[in-house]
């Protein structure tokens, strides 16, 4: 199952802890606008987990996407 | 009564952010009955903000922005099937495939869609896009990657500005045509609009304000080739993005008897929908962009918010109230917040900037491209916008929540002289703009009278 992230950018204040911990997934655009890769590459999941834990405003959600088979 | 709310079947129409978070929240609240989520797009819930940023920059594929679940909502997903009607007596949602889904309680989270270019034939030209869905973004990203000679963006709102920013970052020539006096003016007022215009131009955008696009032109093969503007000029371009704001997805409710119209579905502060007589329903709830709800901080005017954070917060309140009765119900009172990143700057807003008569620059400066603009209405703080100063936003949110006096008292170390000088907020009538505000006060703007008395005789 592919892991996805979403960052609550209403909460994000640009502390950029995630950029230090998982630079392959998070990057700053300018001084404080955060861009990230929503589909987390398999070898980055542990780093993203650390980034989510370290986020001072707890804005990062890591989880599985919906796999809707429909009906 | 309370016991009944834990039984029965809940149907959610709308499978995007609000629909997903509501379904999860229902389980979080302990609801164990069947939950069905209906969505018109074939894709599982995905996140839209990256579509105008990472996806257009080529940093993420359009089909990789799926939303992570907080928990598995254990729902039945009916995706790729639009709802076409609501039978309030029979308590059924009618679907385009002819099926009817029965419910005991219904949550409507059908959101908005991109407002299309009004000339249908011109809109159908190859190379003309809107940007709202995953498929829109995928198609547009592909065209941008192919290196068009010029991109024309119609509309200087947040979406149009973010598209223009992405184009410039990719080294593409871009023209932005805006009918109003400047970009973002409908959402942020005159002063920050001037700063936004300066950002556009500093990054090489060919920004044309105060003009309308009178026609989109195509060649014999039906490919977009350019547009005519009202000032007599012509823009030659290979790609056109129509960014005229959003239309609320309410047409399917035309015969439902609900208070659904172009401004959304009216509901109370507890997310319960009103019917067309203004009577609140007990079994139909609304959340997200499609709702309009009264807010005590803004004179109980009905607010429509096209905000990511509102979709999440309102979905949680709706879910809670769907399984609780009477005094256990919660109000949706959170202060509106949104963000936009463009031209390397982070713009965040709290409160309702259009609900204002004056502004001051409380920290930083326009020259530094780093500031806090505070908005006031009749002597109290009603909104704040930060440019690359997001850490300050919470402080001003507190001022808004407590109806603190405007202009705000001295406090910040970087307080400029401008903080002493309130100037008009200069919020134009949205009718004169290509981009609407993403916060709509669906009652009235406070500085505008609804009727004008003209004495005769």
Interface residues (C-beta under 8 A of the other chain):
Chain A: X2 X3 X4 X5 X6 X8 X9 X10 X12 X13 X14 X29 X30 X31 X32 X33 X34 X35 X36 X37 X38 X39 X61 X62 X63 X64 X65 X66 X67 X68 X69 X70 X71
Chain B: X15 X20 X44 X45 X47 X49 X50 X53 X54 X57 X59 X60 X64 X65 X66 X67 X68 X69 X70 X72 X76 X77 X78 X79 X80 X307 X308 X309 X312 X337 X338 X339 X341 X343 X344 X345 X346 X348 X370 X388 X390 X391 X393
